[in-house]
Amino acid sequence: MNIETINKRITPYRKRLLEHSLYSEIKTIDDLHVFLENHVYAVWDFMSLLKALQNTLTCTTTPWIPIGNPEVRYLINEIVLAEETDVDQQGKRKSHYELYLEAMKACGAKTEKVTTFLDDVVATQNIFVSIKQSNFHPSVKAFLDFTFRVIEEGKPHQIAAAFTFGREDLIPDMFTEILKEFELRFPNNNLSKLIYYFQRHIELDADEHGPMAMQMIAELCGNEERKWQEVEEVAILALQKRIELWDGINEQLTLKFELI
């Protein structure tokens, strides 16, 4: 098995995501707020996947010793640098999560729930307890729970699979769908920061991080068929959880559920 084989097998799931009805259901600025206030958790937990890879595949403790494959170390550290300390429109250093929060505030979306949740994560010191006792939509809870179960299991190739096929390789095409007609639909709202965030992700992930993440998968799996099979399983699960997240947000829009 190889990257090409996995890409072929996950094609139906990618197609479902890229053709999801959610994109056409974001018709008003209130709809956009619902999307952002749910999607922000996927923006946040992405960083935990990335840092789990950095902790596993590089040395992040002292005394320092060289760990693992230098090529993989380079790939991870390059992605961490861009995701954790990118630049905003004024050239100031920000993580992509912080860029997203600023974009939410600029267009009127609420950020209190996610910041309160992070405070709770710090207080409980147990991400699963914080997820369980939150009042998030079930699809958000399931999405977060899957991410941190993969991290907890601690297999680098599986974490890399969720990171690569569920995020880095997916994001450019997915965000392109989200950006379509945004400025036309919401001409009187401040979406410049949000559009910058999406475009920044498209640029980085398509041109740099996506190919880097694919290379990381190949390096981690090598010729071990079992690892390739586990990568495929996690990749499919990651895409399914994203589809469920989109379904959950869509449900809130189409049924006019009150945002939880």
Order of alpha helices (4+ residues) and beta strands (2+ residues): alpha-alpha-alpha-alpha-alpha-beta-beta-alpha-alpha-alpha-alpha-alpha-alpha-alpha-alpha-alpha-alpha
